[in-house]
Amino acid sequence: MPTSPQRPSRPTASFTCTLPLWFACAFAAAPAAAVPLPDTYLGGADHGYGDVIGDPRLFDIHSAEVVRANGRLRVDIRTNFIGKVGVYPSLTRNGKGIGYGDLLLGGAWTPFVKPGDPSSANTVGHIFDNATNGTWWRYALSFDDPWSKAASGAFSFYRLSGTNAQNLVITEELFKPGAIVRTGQAVRVDRAAPTVALLGTGSWQVSGGPDARLSFDLDLSLDPSGRLEAWDYLSLHWGMTCNNDAIEGGVALPSVPEPGTLSLLGLGVAGGFAARRRRRATT
């Protein structure tokens, strides 16, 4: 705010220089921290294997991280499946082998818990949970080519308005009879379903090495409802198309003020500080 002409001896810089440096820096940059999601989910039909059906060197999922900031959503999934796309082609109906499953997103996480079973496999691992009795998935980031061996590619972003049974393809629909996979789990969007709506596209990429991960990047402005940007809690499900390991759960996402909000708040604090200085100067 400009200095009053009746008080030229009190320049604006006199109070901005006295604001604590740490406070100014806090408003200058407020990055959102990644929220971790450990892999504690088992899911139904594990055939007695537990967390990972088959070879963990192929299918193990370690964790996920979620970041929502600056109008974008990023999900990183750490998994041994990076670089393994196309394994076991003889078990799949299309002969292409096991590919990437779609990333499913929802609001509240409501996995099925079998009544009367106090075991951790039930209450923590949700060993009886599947696409028919668990969380209602509201969005999907769907691979345009689930069998791509490239380092990056595109996904289609869908809003899901029907039930899971109407919207999604489950594991056994992609595999031949007798294949040992985690059946009943949602792995793909049924793009032909009338209950799914294409909202836009985004990008995915993979990185190898000891910290191998699959990363999704989504522009949240593609969601006209604004729910993905507003939800304080976000649930997710991801696994390869066999779901021999899957990660599922929910994370609390802190609200990050927009840059304009930070600027207004900073001006308000600075104004209050200046007012206190003026009161002290007149006493």
C-alpha positions as CSV (number, residue, x, y, z in Angstrom):
1,M,0.0,0.0,0.0
2,P,1.5,3.4,-0.9
3,T,2.8,5.7,1.9
4,S,0.4,8.5,2.9
5,P,1.7,11.9,1.5
6,Q,1.1,13.4,5.0
7,R,3.8,11.0,6.5
8,P,6.7,10.8,4.0
9,S,9.1,10.0,6.8
10,R,7.7,6.5,7.2
11,P,8.7,4.5,4.0
12,T,7.2,1.2,3.2
13,A,10.6,-0.5,3.4
14,S,10.9,0.2,7.1
15,F,8.5,-2.6,8.0
16,T,9.1,-5.1,5.2
17,C,12.8,-5.3,6.2
18,T,11.9,-6.2,9.8
19,L,9.6,-9.1,8.9
20,P,11.3,-12.3,10.1
21,L,13.2,-14.0,7.2
22,W,11.8,-17.4,8.1
23,F,8.3,-16.2,7.9
24,A,8.8,-14.5,4.5
25,C,10.3,-17.7,3.2
26,A,7.4,-19.8,4.4
27,F,5.1,-17.8,2.2
28,A,7.4,-17.6,-0.7
29,A,7.5,-21.4,-1.1
30,A,5.0,-23.9,0.3
31,P,5.6,-27.2,-1.5
32,A,3.3,-30.1,-0.8
33,A,5.0,-33.1,0.8
34,A,4.5,-36.6,-0.7
35,V,2.1,-38.7,1.4
36,P,3.3,-42.3,1.6
37,L,1.1,-45.4,1.3
38,P,2.7,-48.7,2.4
39,D,1.6,-51.9,0.8
40,T,-0.4,-53.7,3.5
41,Y,-3.2,-54.8,1.2
42,L,-3.6,-58.5,0.3
43,G,-7.0,-58.7,-1.4
44,G,-9.1,-61.7,-2.0
45,A,-8.3,-65.0,-3.8
46,D,-4.7,-65.1,-2.9
47,H,-4.6,-68.9,-3.3
48,G,-2.6,-69.2,-0.1
49,Y,0.3,-67.1,-1.3
50,G,-0.4,-64.1,0.9
51,D,0.8,-60.7,-0.3
52,V,2.5,-61.8,-3.6
53,I,1.2,-64.6,-5.8
54,G,4.2,-66.1,-7.6
55,D,7.7,-64.7,-7.8
56,P,8.1,-61.5,-5.7
57,R,11.0,-60.5,-8.0
58,L,8.4,-60.0,-10.7
59,F,5.3,-58.8,-8.9
60,D,6.1,-57.3,-5.5
61,I,4.8,-53.8,-4.9
62,H,6.6,-51.9,-2.1
63,S,4.7,-48.6,-1.6
64,A,3.1,-45.6,-3.2
65,E,3.4,-41.8,-2.8
66,V,0.8,-39.2,-3.5
67,V,1.4,-35.5,-4.1
68,R,-1.3,-32.9,-4.9
69,A,0.0,-29.4,-5.6
70,N,-0.3,-26.6,-8.1
71,G,-3.4,-28.1,-9.6
72,R,-1.8,-31.5,-10.4
73,L,-1.9,-34.9,-8.9
74,R,1.2,-37.2,-9.0
75,V,1.2,-40.8,-7.9
76,D,4.4,-42.8,-7.7
77,I,4.3,-46.6,-7.3
78,R,7.4,-48.5,-6.3
79,T,7.3,-52.0,-7.7
80,N,9.5,-54.8,-9.1
81,F,7.2,-55.1,-12.1
82,I,9.0,-52.3,-13.9
83,G,10.7,-53.9,-16.9
84,K,8.7,-57.1,-16.6
85,V,5.7,-56.2,-18.9
86,G,4.8,-59.1,-21.2
87,V,5.7,-62.0,-18.9
88,Y,3.6,-65.3,-19.1
89,P,2.0,-64.6,-22.5
90,S,0.6,-68.2,-22.7
91,L,-1.6,-67.5,-19.7
92,T,-3.4,-64.4,-21.2
93,R,-6.3,-64.5,-23.6
94,N,-4.7,-62.0,-26.0
95,G,-1.3,-63.6,-25.9
96,K,0.4,-60.4,-24.9
97,G,1.3,-61.4,-21.3
98,I,0.8,-59.5,-18.1
99,G,0.6,-55.7,-18.5
100,Y,0.1,-52.6,-16.4
101,G,-3.3,-52.3,-14.6
102,D,-5.1,-49.0,-14.5
103,L,-4.8,-46.7,-11.5
104,L,-8.2,-46.4,-9.8
105,L,-9.1,-43.5,-7.5
106,G,-11.9,-42.8,-5.1
107,G,-12.9,-40.8,-2.1
108,A,-13.5,-42.7,1.1
109,W,-11.7,-46.1,1.3
110,T,-14.2,-48.8,2.3
111,P,-12.6,-52.2,1.9
112,F,-14.6,-55.2,2.9
113,V,-14.0,-56.7,6.3
114,K,-15.5,-60.2,7.0
115,P,-17.6,-60.0,10.2
116,G,-16.4,-62.2,13.1
117,D,-12.8,-62.6,11.8
118,P,-10.4,-60.6,14.0
119,S,-7.2,-61.7,12.1
120,S,-4.9,-59.1,10.7
121,A,-5.2,-60.7,7.3
122,N,-8.8,-59.7,7.4
123,T,-8.7,-56.3,9.3
124,V,-5.4,-55.0,7.8
125,G,-4.8,-57.1,4.7
126,H,-8.5,-57.3,3.7
127,I,-8.1,-60.8,2.4
128,F,-11.8,-61.1,1.5
129,D,-12.0,-57.7,-0.3
130,N,-12.5,-57.5,-4.1
131,A,-14.2,-55.3,-6.7
132,T,-17.7,-56.5,-5.9
133,N,-17.7,-55.8,-2.2
134,G,-15.1,-53.1,-1.6
135,T,-14.4,-49.5,-2.4
136,W,-16.4,-47.7,-5.1
137,W,-13.9,-46.4,-7.6
138,R,-14.9,-43.0,-9.0
139,Y,-12.0,-42.2,-11.5
140,A,-9.4,-44.2,-13.5
141,L,-6.1,-43.4,-15.1
142,S,-6.2,-46.0,-17.9
143,F,-3.2,-47.0,-19.9
144,D,-3.7,-46.5,-23.6
145,D,-1.3,-49.4,-24.1
146,P,-1.0,-51.6,-21.0
147,W,1.7,-53.7,-22.6
148,S,4.0,-50.8,-23.6
149,K,7.7,-51.4,-22.8
150,A,8.5,-47.8,-23.4
151,A,9.8,-45.5,-20.7
152,S,6.8,-43.3,-20.9
153,G,3.4,-43.0,-22.5
154,A,-0.2,-41.7,-22.3
155,F,-3.2,-42.6,-20.2
156,S,-6.8,-41.7,-20.6
157,F,-8.6,-40.1,-17.6
158,Y,-12.1,-41.4,-17.0
159,R,-14.9,-40.5,-14.6
160,L,-16.8,-43.6,-13.4
161,S,-20.5,-43.1,-12.6
162,G,-21.8,-46.7,-12.5
163,T,-21.0,-49.5,-10.1
164,N,-17.6,-51.3,-10.2
165,A,-19.3,-54.2,-12.0
166,Q,-20.5,-51.8,-14.7
167,N,-17.3,-49.8,-15.0
168,L,-14.4,-52.2,-14.6
169,V,-12.8,-55.3,-16.0
170,I,-11.8,-57.9,-13.4
171,T,-8.7,-60.1,-13.5
172,E,-10.1,-63.4,-14.7
173,E,-11.6,-61.7,-17.8
174,L,-8.0,-61.2,-19.1
175,F,-6.6,-64.7,-18.3
176,K,-7.2,-68.2,-19.5
177,P,-9.0,-70.7,-17.2
178,G,-6.6,-72.3,-14.8
179,A,-4.2,-69.3,-14.5
180,I,-3.3,-68.6,-10.9
181,V,-4.0,-64.9,-10.5
182,R,-5.8,-62.9,-7.8
183,T,-9.3,-63.2,-9.2
184,G,-12.1,-60.7,-8.5
185,Q,-9.8,-57.7,-8.5
186,A,-10.5,-54.6,-10.7
187,V,-7.6,-54.1,-13.2
188,R,-9.0,-52.2,-16.2
189,V,-11.7,-49.7,-17.2
190,D,-14.3,-51.1,-19.5
191,R,-13.9,-48.3,-22.1
192,A,-17.1,-49.4,-23.9
193,A,-19.3,-49.1,-20.8
194,P,-21.9,-46.4,-21.0
195,T,-21.2,-45.5,-17.4
196,V,-17.6,-44.2,-18.0
197,A,-16.8,-40.8,-19.4
198,L,-13.5,-39.7,-20.9
199,L,-12.3,-36.4,-19.3
200,G,-8.9,-36.0,-20.9
201,T,-5.4,-37.5,-21.0
202,G,-2.3,-37.5,-19.0
203,S,1.2,-39.0,-18.9
204,W,3.0,-41.9,-17.2
205,Q,6.6,-42.8,-17.0
206,V,8.8,-45.5,-15.5
207,S,12.2,-45.4,-14.0
208,G,14.4,-48.4,-13.3
209,G,17.2,-49.2,-10.8
210,P,17.0,-49.9,-7.1
211,D,14.2,-47.3,-6.7
212,A,12.1,-48.5,-9.7
213,R,8.8,-46.8,-9.9
214,L,5.8,-46.1,-12.1
215,S,4.6,-42.5,-12.0
216,F,1.4,-40.9,-13.1
217,D,0.9,-37.1,-13.6
218,L,-2.6,-35.7,-13.9
219,D,-3.9,-32.1,-14.5
220,L,-6.7,-31.8,-12.0
221,S,-8.5,-29.1,-14.1
222,L,-9.6,-32.0,-16.3
223,D,-12.1,-33.0,-13.6
224,P,-15.0,-30.5,-14.1
225,S,-16.5,-31.5,-10.7
226,G,-13.4,-30.4,-8.8
227,R,-13.7,-33.4,-6.5
228,L,-10.2,-34.7,-7.0
229,E,-8.8,-31.3,-6.1
230,A,-11.0,-30.7,-3.1
231,W,-11.1,-34.1,-1.4
232,D,-9.1,-34.2,1.8
233,Y,-8.9,-38.0,1.6
234,L,-8.0,-40.0,-1.5
235,S,-8.2,-43.8,-2.0
236,L,-6.4,-45.7,-4.7
237,H,-5.9,-49.2,-6.2
238,W,-3.2,-50.4,-8.5
239,G,-1.7,-53.7,-9.6
240,M,-0.5,-55.4,-12.8
241,T,-3.3,-57.0,-14.8
242,C,-2.9,-60.2,-12.9
243,N,-3.0,-58.4,-9.6
244,N,-0.6,-60.9,-8.2
245,D,0.3,-58.0,-6.0
246,A,-1.8,-55.0,-5.5
247,I,-1.6,-51.8,-3.5
248,E,-4.7,-50.3,-2.1
249,G,-5.6,-47.9,0.6
250,G,-6.3,-44.3,1.5
251,V,-4.2,-41.2,2.2
252,A,-5.1,-37.9,3.9
253,L,-4.0,-35.0,1.6
254,P,-3.3,-31.7,3.3
255,S,-4.9,-28.7,1.7
256,V,-2.2,-26.4,0.1
257,P,-3.3,-22.8,-0.4
258,E,-3.1,-21.5,-3.9
259,P,-0.4,-18.9,-4.6
260,G,-3.0,-16.1,-4.6
261,T,-4.2,-17.1,-1.2
262,L,-0.7,-17.2,0.2
263,S,-0.1,-13.7,-1.2
264,L,-3.3,-12.3,0.4
265,L,-2.4,-14.0,3.7
266,G,1.1,-12.6,3.6
267,L,-0.3,-9.1,2.9
268,G,-2.6,-9.4,5.8
269,V,0.2,-10.4,8.2
270,A,2.4,-7.7,6.8
271,G,-0.4,-5.1,7.3
272,G,-1.0,-6.2,10.9
273,F,2.7,-5.9,11.6
274,A,2.8,-2.4,10.1
275,A,-0.2,-1.3,12.1
276,R,1.5,-2.4,15.3
277,R,4.6,-0.5,14.3
278,R,2.5,2.7,13.8
279,R,0.8,2.3,17.2
280,R,4.2,1.9,18.9
281,A,5.5,5.0,17.1
282,T,2.6,7.2,18.2
283,T,2.8,6.2,21.9
